[in-house]
């Protein structure tokens, strides 16, 4: 059935020009959403490629620059997007960085830089959209966590802490918004075939793949599919959940 008479729901995707973010933008646009990718303006080369990659979507995927670690900048950008496209119905927090080092070598700078993006960024964005969502009685927030937040990872005390924190944040916010039609969930990818994982040394990559029951790295489309599922209009009874998408790498219950 066509829903073309209804206004398109507006989806904001942070880290939207990244490996996973780009595919999330595409799948949400295919699901009939008006999508805005939010990402660092400084990634000019990647942005040019992104614009080519989404050119076929006929304006359904836009771009706005923002640094998710900047609270006031996020507020300004949310206001700008709402003026241009209408209220934000769906927020996907996919912006993320790594600053790997074993704890005995980790600098406070590595710790704080990562926290500012991976954890503060989720607060900064949710803080500015949640009031509008609850007032309108509809919202879908999907935060991208990680299997390494569930299991811990050598050299990633900062990343694992932030990603576990993202899920705690999501469960708490899910309780605050459940009566108002707003769901908040996390998706925890396993190892995906993206630049973030390509940076891992070859022999460690081979070990990782050997440990994945499905026998391959995840594709960005595998993750985007979970985001599209959780952000669907009729997904209103799933909230505070974590959806692992890891090829069986970490099974839990
Ligand atoms: P990526 O590096 O390709 O994309 C991350 C994006 O975030 C980039 O486009 C980057 O510019 C953007 N970003 C970084 N700092 C930002 C900031 N301050 N403000 C706005 N945007 C910022 O990485 P990816 O693999 O696509 O990762 C997407 C998400 O998935 C991340 O949260 C990551 O932690 C998570 N994740 C990835 C994997 C994987 O295997 N690739 C596994 C588990 C979880």
Boltz pocket constraint, residues with backbone or C-beta under 6 A from the ligand:
constraints:
  - pocket:
      binder: B
      contacts: [[A, 14], [A, 15], [A, 16], [A, 17], [A, 18], [A, 19], [A, 20], [A, 21], [A, 38], [A, 39], [A, 40], [A, 43], [A, 66], [A, 67], [A, 68], [A, 69], [A, 93], [A, 94], [A, 95], [A, 96], [A, 97], [A, 117], [A, 144], [A, 145], [A, 146], [A, 147], [A, 188], [A, 189], [A, 190], [A, 191], [A, 192], [A, 193], [A, 194], [A, 195], [A, 196], [A, 197]]
      max_distance: 6.0
